[in-house]
Each structure stands twice: as C-alpha cells, then as structure tokens.
Amino acid sequence: MRDVLGVFAVAGRLFLRHWPALVTLSLLAGAVRNGAVWAATELSDVHGQLGQLVLLLAPLGFLVPVVVMLWVCRRSLPALRAVESAEVDVAPTERRPLRLVDVAVSLLVPFLAVYESLGLLDADLLRYRNAAAADNFIRAFGGDEVDDTSSRLAIYSLQVALLIVLGAWVLRWVLGRIERRVHLVALAFVGAFVELYYTVQLASQIVVLRTRGEPWLRDRVAARWVEDAYDAVVDALGPLGGAFGTLAGWVQQGVGSLDAVVVVPVGWMAFAAVVLGYRMATDEPEPQEAPDRSERQAPGLLRSFWADVRERWSALFDGLRLLLAAGLAPMLVLSLAILLVLSLPALVHPAVAAVIGPQAFNVSLAITPYEIAGGFALSLMLTAPLLAASVDYLVRTRTATRSRVAPTTPAPG
C-alpha cells in the first residue's frame, strides 16, 4: 500500500515538471470540443452526414490532447520508457512495426466509455441536435423550405448502425492491405478515423437506447409486477416500511451511479494503459498449437480479416489484464483518487464566487462558460499525470511480480 500512495507523489512531480504543456493541452482540448460542436451545427445545414463527420472532432479534440499529455509524462517515467525500447510487434495486415494508430479502437472504446459516462457525449449530441432542429424550425417558421429534420440530424436505427460497424471493419482491413502495398502510413490515420466514426455511432446508439429504453421498460408488465411487489413489502413491514424505502432508494442511487463510480476510473486507467503500454504484452506468449483441419481449410482472406480485427482489439484486452493483475486494494485507491480529481470542477464556481462576490445575473451568465472551461481544464491537467503515474506503478508491479516467479532454466543433464 505504501507503493500505491507513492503514486500521488509521482503524479505531483509530473505535474510540477510538465505543467506548461499540461495547461496548454487541457485548454486546447476544451476549445476544440466546443468549436467542433459549433462547426457541426453549421455544416449540418449543408448535409447531415457532413455535420456528423465534423461532430466526430469533438471527442477527437478531447482524446488527442490527453494522449499527448500522457506521452509528455512518459518521458519522466523510466519504467514506461523501457516499454518503448522493448521488442516491437509487427502489425499482421500492414506488415510493419505496430503503431498506436493501428490499435485506435482499443483507445476509443475505454475513452468513449468515459466520455459517455461523464455525460460529455450526451451533451455534444444534445447541443448539436437541438441547435440543428431549432435552426430548421426558425427557417420553416420564416417561410423557407427546409429538409426533413431527421435527415439533417442523421439519426440511424440500430440495424443500420450495426451494418456500419461491419462495413467499417472491412474498410479498415482493406486500408491496411493497401498500405502494405503502397507503404503510405497516412492510410492508417484514415483507418483510425473510420474506427472513430463507427465507435461514436455505437456510443450514440447507447445514448438513444438509454433515453428511449427507460420509458419502454416502465410500460412493461414485469415492471409493474416489481412495483406491486415493492408496495406489498412496504405495507407488510408496517412501521419499518419507511426504513425499507430509504434503503431501497440508496440501492437505486448506487446502481444509477455505477457508471460514474466504476466505469469512469477503470475506463481512464484502461485508456492510459493502452496509450503507454500498447507494445507491452501483459501475459507470457502462449505456445503455438497446430491448427486443426477446419482452420487449415479456411480461406486465407478470412484468416487475414480475423487477424486484423483481433489485432485492433488486443491492446485493450492486454490493458484490462494489466489492471486486473494489480489487485483489488490498489485499484480501489487509484479509482478513488481519479474520482476526486474529476470532481474538482464542481469547486470552481464556489471558489470564483468567494473571490469576486455576488454578481448581477448578466455578469454571472457571461462568466459561467469560463468557469466551466476552467474547471474542465483543471480536472484534465491533473488527471493526466495521475493516470501516467498509475500505469507506471502497474507496470513496475507486474515486472517485479514476474521477476519473483520467473522459472529458472534447468541445467542440462
């Protein structure tokens, strides 16, 4: 546990050493995110698909500065620098050294899980769709001819979204094979944007399903059975019914906040583990087994496609295994620290009010966007060094564990 507490000292040293870059990048992340939502709203008037493509820059403008901040912090952490000097894996499709852009989906999945759990994706979609729909309404009210709102908002059904995922997997594989022939690394970044597109589409579907699913569940007969059973238990308990209701409310609140309490810190650490350790295997290589007859007879293109998909996701699973190997107590301490840092934006408004005192409504309304941006930047610039220090601790712990249990090679007989 002493080593876990040392993570906070390492994070503090990282912040003091790199604070100019951390401040600049965190402010840039907030600026790009807000600018992308505004630009997407304007361009959605031209075409709904074009607006949605620009809207992808909102989470991308958040993701890239965080990646750069982690890279900046990595230079001061010897254990993570050693990962870079390790033997580099070869991308099976491109047939070149594996790069971070090749495993972009392994970054995007935990990042978007955090982005969605924090409510940022929901806020982006809400601002974009409300502004686009309001613009259509105002133009129609003025007598102008406008397109259908749904076409401008580019809202898809779940079936179409799943087809987009399959098409994106195939396109990513095709781009990798083309890159292997033409040796143009820029195609890898095109493929990463394809993965960003389909993962954001899936994340948007989660937001839509959650919004529409709750009313649907409440209208089901099974939901009414549960409500009737709850009322019957409260009536049967008599004087203790109030205490039971309070306990049930606590349980409901705990389940409702599960994504913020569990998904956010674990997602952040998994994201950092992919960024800083995607070249590091968390497990010993498994012995190669002879393929069975069905595998030997499978088409070469099908095997190549499956190897490509597996490569894109492998860094995520390796990162999750690294977190699981840390143990429950260290993960709880690190998760609590991340949650405390993420709650700092809530303290910005009281701090500003204590400094400048009460203000008129118009003045307060003008200051609020800067308070939000300042709290966002403060949280981000402190989260990045904490994540880097946490991954450094996990890597050092894993290395020390393997050194203690590494089997010795028997002497030849």
C-alpha positions in Angstrom: 0.0 0.0 0.0 3.0 2.3 0.6 3.9 2.0 -3.1 0.3 2.8 -4.1 0.4 6.0 -2.0 3.7 6.8 -3.7 1.8 7.1 -7.0 0.4 10.5 -5.8 3.9 11.8 -5.1 5.0 10.7 -8.6 1.9 12.4 -10.1 2.7 15.6 -8.3 6.3 15.6 -9.6 5.0 15.0 -13.1 2.6 18.0 -12.8 5.3 20.3 -11.5 7.7 19.3 -14.2 5.3 19.5 -17.2 2.6 21.9 -16.1 3.1 24.4 -19.0 2.4 21.6 -21.6 -0.4 20.2 -19.4 -2.2 23.5 -19.1 -1.9 24.3 -22.8 -3.1 20.9 -23.9 -6.1 20.9 -21.5 -7.2 24.3 -22.6 -6.8 23.2 -26.2 -9.0 20.1 -25.6 -11.9 22.2 -24.3 -11.6 24.7 -27.2 -11.5 22.1 -29.9 -14.5 20.3 -28.4 -16.7 23.4 -28.2 -15.6 24.5 -31.7 -16.3 21.2 -33.2 -19.9 21.2 -31.9 -20.5 24.7 -33.3 -19.0 23.8 -36.7 -21.0 20.6 -36.9 -24.2 22.5 -36.3 -23.4 25.0 -39.0 -22.4 22.3 -41.6 -25.4 20.2 -40.8 -27.4 22.8 -42.8 -25.4 21.7 -45.9 -25.7 17.9 -45.2 -26.5 15.8 -42.2 -23.6 13.4 -42.8 -21.1 16.2 -43.1 -22.3 17.7 -39.8 -21.9 14.4 -38.1 -18.4 13.9 -39.5 -17.3 17.2 -38.1 -19.1 16.3 -34.8 -16.6 13.5 -34.5 -13.9 16.1 -33.9 -15.5 16.9 -30.5 -14.4 13.7 -28.8 -11.3 13.5 -31.0 -10.3 17.0 -29.9 -10.6 15.7 -26.3 -8.8 12.5 -27.0 -5.7 13.7 -28.8 -4.6 16.2 -26.2 -4.9 13.6 -23.5 -2.8 11.2 -25.5 -0.1 13.9 -25.9 -0.2 14.7 -22.2 0.4 11.0 -21.4 3.3 10.9 -23.8 4.7 14.1 -22.2 4.5 12.5 -18.8 6.0 9.2 -20.0 9.4 10.9 -20.7 9.8 11.2 -17.0 9.0 7.6 -16.1 11.8 5.1 -16.7 9.5 2.0 -16.4 7.3 3.3 -19.3 10.3 4.4 -21.4 11.6 0.8 -21.1 8.3 -0.4 -22.8 9.3 1.7 -25.8 12.7 0.0 -26.1 11.1 -3.4 -25.9 10.8 -5.6 -29.0 8.2 -4.1 -31.3 5.3 -6.2 -32.5 4.5 -6.3 -36.2 1.0 -5.4 -37.5 -0.3 -8.6 -39.2 -2.1 -6.7 -42.0 0.3 -3.8 -42.7 3.5 -5.9 -42.1 5.3 -3.1 -40.4 6.1 -2.1 -36.7 2.9 -1.7 -34.7 1.9 1.9 -34.0 -0.6 3.4 -31.7 -2.8 4.4 -34.6 -3.1 0.7 -35.5 -4.9 0.0 -32.2 -7.0 3.1 -32.3 -10.2 1.2 -31.4 -8.5 -0.1 -28.2 -8.2 3.6 -27.2 -11.6 4.7 -28.4 -13.6 2.1 -26.6 -12.5 2.9 -23.0 -12.2 6.6 -23.9 -15.8 6.8 -25.2 -17.0 4.8 -22.2 -15.5 7.6 -20.0 -16.8 10.3 -22.4 -20.3 8.9 -22.3 -20.3 8.2 -18.6 -19.3 11.8 -17.8 -22.2 13.0 -19.9 -20.0 14.7 -22.4 -21.2 12.7 -25.4 -24.8 13.2 -24.4 -24.1 17.0 -24.1 -22.5 17.1 -27.5 -25.4 15.3 -29.2 -27.9 17.4 -27.3 -26.3 20.7 -28.3 -25.9 19.6 -31.9 -29.3 18.1 -32.4 -31.2 20.9 -30.5 -29.3 23.6 -32.4 -29.9 21.9 -35.8 -33.6 21.3 -35.1 -34.1 24.8 -33.8 -32.5 26.2 -36.9 -34.8 24.2 -39.1 -37.8 25.3 -37.1 -36.9 29.0 -37.3 -36.3 28.8 -41.1 -39.5 26.9 -41.6 -41.4 29.5 -39.5 -40.0 32.2 -41.7 -41.3 30.5 -44.8 -38.1 29.0 -46.1 -38.1 25.5 -47.5 -36.0 23.1 -45.3 -35.1 19.4 -45.4 -36.6 16.9 -43.1 -35.1 17.3 -39.6 -34.3 13.6 -39.2 -32.2 13.7 -42.4 -30.3 16.7 -41.2 -29.6 15.1 -37.8 -28.5 11.8 -39.5 -30.2 9.6 -36.8 -29.9 5.9 -37.7 -31.6 2.8 -36.5 -29.7 0.2 -34.5 -29.7 -2.2 -37.5 -28.1 0.4 -39.7 -25.5 1.2 -37.0 -24.5 -2.5 -36.8 -24.1 -2.6 -40.6 -21.9 0.5 -40.3 -19.7 -1.4 -37.8 -19.3 -4.4 -40.1 -18.6 -2.1 -43.1 -16.0 -0.2 -41.0 -14.2 -3.4 -40.0 -14.0 -4.4 -43.7 -12.8 -1.0 -44.8 -10.2 -0.9 -42.0 -8.9 -4.2 -43.2 -8.8 -3.1 -46.8 -7.0 0.1 -45.9 -4.4 -2.0 -44.1 -3.8 -4.3 -47.1 -3.5 -1.3 -49.4 -1.0 0.3 -47.0 1.1 -2.8 -47.1 1.4 -2.5 -50.9 1.8 1.3 -51.3 3.7 1.9 -47.9 1.6 5.1 -47.2 1.3 5.4 -43.4 -1.4 8.2 -43.9 -3.8 5.4 -44.7 -3.5 4.2 -41.0 -4.9 7.5 -39.9 -7.7 7.3 -42.3 -8.5 3.9 -40.9 -8.3 5.3 -37.3 -10.9 7.9 -38.4 -13.1 5.1 -39.7 -12.9 3.4 -36.3 -13.7 6.7 -34.6 -16.8 7.0 -36.8 -18.3 3.7 -36.0 -17.4 3.7 -32.3 -19.1 7.1 -31.9 -22.1 5.7 -33.8 -22.3 2.9 -31.3 -21.9 5.2 -28.4 -24.7 7.4 -29.8 -26.9 4.3 -30.0 -26.3 3.7 -26.3 -27.4 7.2 -25.5 -30.5 6.8 -27.7 -31.3 3.3 -26.2 -30.9 4.6 -22.7 -33.2 7.6 -23.4 -35.9 5.5 -25.1 -35.4 2.3 -23.1 -36.4 3.7 -19.7 -39.9 4.7 -20.6 -40.3 1.4 -22.5 -39.3 -0.6 -19.5 -41.7 1.2 -17.2 -44.6 0.3 -19.5 -43.8 -3.4 -19.3 -46.0 -5.8 -17.3 -42.9 -7.1 -15.5 -42.0 -3.6 -14.3 -45.5 -3.2 -12.8 -45.1 -6.6 -11.1 -41.9 -5.3 -9.4 -43.6 -2.1 -8.3 -46.6 -4.0 -6.9 -44.2 -6.4 -5.1 -42.3 -3.4 -3.6 -45.6 -1.8 -2.4 -46.7 -5.1 -0.9 -43.4 -5.4 1.0 -43.6 -1.9 2.3 -47.2 -2.5 3.5 -46.2 -5.8 5.2 -43.4 -4.1 7.1 -45.7 -1.6 8.6 -43.7 0.9 10.7 -40.5 -0.4 9.2 -41.7 0.4 5.7 -40.1 3.9 5.8 -36.7 2.5 6.6 -37.0 -0.1 3.9 -37.9 2.6 1.4 -34.9 4.6 2.3 -32.6 1.6 2.0 -34.2 0.8 -1.4 -33.6 4.4 -2.5 -29.9 4.1 -1.5 -29.6 0.9 -3.5 -31.2 2.5 -6.5 -28.9 5.5 -6.4 -25.9 3.3 -6.1 -26.9 1.3 -9.2 -27.7 4.5 -11.0 -24.2 5.9 -10.3 -22.4 2.7 -11.1 -21.1 4.0 -14.4 -19.7 7.2 -12.8 -18.1 5.3 -9.9 -16.7 2.2 -11.7 -16.7 2.8 -15.5 -15.0 6.2 -15.3 -11.9 5.4 -13.3 -11.5 1.9 -14.8 -12.0 3.3 -18.3 -9.5 6.1 -17.8 -6.8 3.7 -16.5 -7.5 1.2 -19.3 -7.2 4.1 -21.8 -3.9 5.1 -20.3 -2.6 1.5 -20.2 -3.3 1.3 -24.0 -1.6 4.6 -24.7 1.5 3.9 -22.6 1.8 0.2 -22.9 0.3 -1.0 -26.2 3.7 -2.5 -27.2 3.9 -4.5 -24.0 2.3 -7.9 -23.7 0.8 -8.4 -20.3 1.0 -12.2 -20.5 3.6 -14.6 -21.5 3.3 -15.8 -25.1 1.2 -18.9 -25.4 2.7 -21.9 -27.2 1.6 -22.2 -30.8 -0.7 -25.0 -31.4 -1.1 -26.9 -34.7 -4.2 -25.6 -36.5 -7.0 -28.1 -36.9 -8.3 -29.2 -40.3 -11.1 -26.6 -40.4 -8.6 -23.8 -39.7 -6.2 -25.0 -42.4 -9.0 -25.1 -44.9 -10.4 -21.7 -44.0 -9.9 -19.1 -46.8 -6.8 -17.0 -46.5 -8.7 -13.8 -46.7 -11.0 -14.8 -43.9 -8.0 -15.6 -41.6 -6.3 -12.3 -42.6 -9.5 -10.4 -41.7 -9.9 -12.1 -38.4 -6.2 -11.5 -37.5 -6.7 -7.8 -38.4 -9.8 -7.5 -36.1 -8.0 -9.3 -33.3 -5.0 -7.0 -33.6 -7.1 -3.9 -33.3 -8.6 -5.1 -30.0 -5.7 -6.9 -28.5 -4.2 -3.8 -26.8 -7.5 -3.1 -24.9 -7.6 -6.7 -23.5 -3.9 -6.5 -22.6 -4.6 -3.2 -20.8 -7.5 -4.7 -18.9 -5.4 -7.7 -17.8 -2.8 -5.3 -16.5 -5.5 -3.6 -14.3 -6.8 -7.0 -13.1 -3.3 -8.1 -12.1 -2.9 -5.1 -9.8 -5.3 -6.4 -7.1 -8.5 -5.0 -5.6 -7.0 -2.7 -2.9 -4.6 -0.7 -5.2 -7.4 -0.4 -7.8 -9.8 1.0 -5.2 -7.3 3.5 -4.0 -6.4 4.7 -7.5 -10.1 4.8 -8.6 -11.0 6.9 -5.6 -8.1 9.3 -6.4 -9.3 9.7 -10.0 -12.9 10.3 -8.9 -11.7 13.0 -6.5 -9.7 14.7 -9.3 -12.7 14.5 -11.6 -14.9 16.2 -9.0 -12.7 19.3 -8.9 -14.7 21.3 -11.5 -17.6 21.4 -9.0 -15.4 23.5 -6.7 -14.6 26.2 -9.4 -17.9 28.1 -9.1 -17.9 28.4 -5.3 -14.2 29.4 -5.5 -15.0 32.1 -8.1 -18.0 33.3 -6.1 -15.9 33.6 -2.9 -13.3 35.7 -4.7 -15.4 38.1 -6.8 -18.6 38.0 -4.6 -22.2 38.2 -5.8 -22.7 39.5 -9.3 -25.6 40.6 -11.5 -27.4 37.9 -13.5 -26.0 39.1 -16.8 -22.4 39.2 -15.4 -22.8 35.7 -13.9 -24.2 34.4 -17.2 -21.1 35.8 -19.0 -18.7 34.3 -16.5 -20.3 30.8 -16.4 -18.7 29.5 -19.7 -15.3 30.5 -18.5 -15.9 28.7 -15.2 -16.9 25.5 -17.0 -13.9 25.7 -19.3 -11.6 26.4 -16.3 -12.9 23.5 -14.3 -12.7 21.2 -17.3 -9.0 22.2 -17.9 -8.1 21.9 -14.2 -9.5 18.4 -14.0 -7.8 17.3 -17.2 -4.4 18.7 -16.4 -4.4 16.9 -13.0 -5.9 13.6 -14.3 -3.2 13.0 -17.0 -0.2 12.9 -14.6 -2.2 10.8 -12.2 -3.0 8.3 -14.9 0.6 8.2 -16.1 1.8 7.6 -12.6 -0.8 4.9 -12.1 0.2 3.0 -15.2 3.9 3.3 -14.2 3.1 1.7 -10.9 1.1 -1.1 -12.5 3.9 -1.8 -15.0 6.6 -1.8 -12.2 4.4 -4.1 -10.0 3.9 -6.5 -12.9 7.6 -6.5 -13.7 8.6 -7.2 -10.1 6.0 -10.0 -9.8 7.3 -11.7 -12.9 10.8 -11.4 -11.7 10.0 -13.2 -8.4 8.1 -16.0 -10.1 10.1 -16.5 -13.2 11.1 -20.1 -13.6 14.8 -20.9 -13.9 16.0 -22.9 -16.8 17.1 -26.4 -15.6 20.7 -27.4 -16.2 21.3 -29.8 -19.0 21.5 -33.4 -17.8 
